[in-house]
Amino acid sequence: MHGFIVDLAWSAGQLTSFTPHNIGPASATTTVASAAWRRQVPLPPGQSATFGRFVRVNRDSGQAIDDPAAQAPPGQG
């Protein structure tokens, strides 16, 4: 079997975290993306990575409200 299985965690109807698991016999890379945020995630066989912070997007404007890839100004992070 090759590929990924993804576990999803929910609370009050909202996705709170997700965990991709590499179920293949070799290392593989998947792309995790949300709005303007995107990350390549390399996973060795049998390994997983959990993500628990998401970009919130204004449905009307499509603009990110909270971007985990954004850097806080010095002294504010």
N, C-alpha and C positions, 0 to 999 in steps of 0.2 A: 504494500500500500504506500502511496506517495501523497504528499500535500500537507495540509494543515487542518486541524480541528480547532474551533474557536468556542471557548466557554464565555457566556454572557452573564453578568450579574445585574439584577434590577432592584430598585427600591422606589416605592411610591410611583410606579409607572415610568421611571427614568432609568436609563442605562447608567450604572455606577462604575463598572469596570468590565474589561474584556481581556481574555488570555488566549493568544494563539499558541498552539502546540504543534511542533514539527513531528509528524507521525511517519515521516519517510526514513529510509535507510541512510540518507546522506544529508549534509548541511544544505540549507535552503534559505533564501531571502524572500521576505514578503514586504509589501508596502502598506503601512498604516497611514491613513489620511483622514482628515476631517477639516472641511472648509479650506483655509489657506495653509494649514499645517500638514506636513507630510514627513514621514520618517521611514527609511529603509531599515528593516529588522532582520539581521542574519541570525539564524538559529541552527545549532548543531542538532543531529538526530536525537529525538527524545527530549529536547529542551523546550522551554516555553518562556514567555515574557508577559507580564501583566501591565496593563495600562489603566489608569484610574482617573486621569484628568483629561477633560475634553474641551474643545473649542465650542463655546456657545455662540450661536449665530442669530442675529435679528432676522426673523422670517420676512419682514417687509423689505428691508434694505439689502439683505444678504451679507452684511458686514459682520466680521468677527467681533464679539463682545469681550471674550476672554480667550486669548491665544497663548497656549503653553509654550510656544516657541519664542514668544516675545521676551526680550530682556528688560528687566526692571532697571530704571535709572540708578546710578550709584547711590547707595545709602537708602534706597527704597525697596530692597528685595530681601 
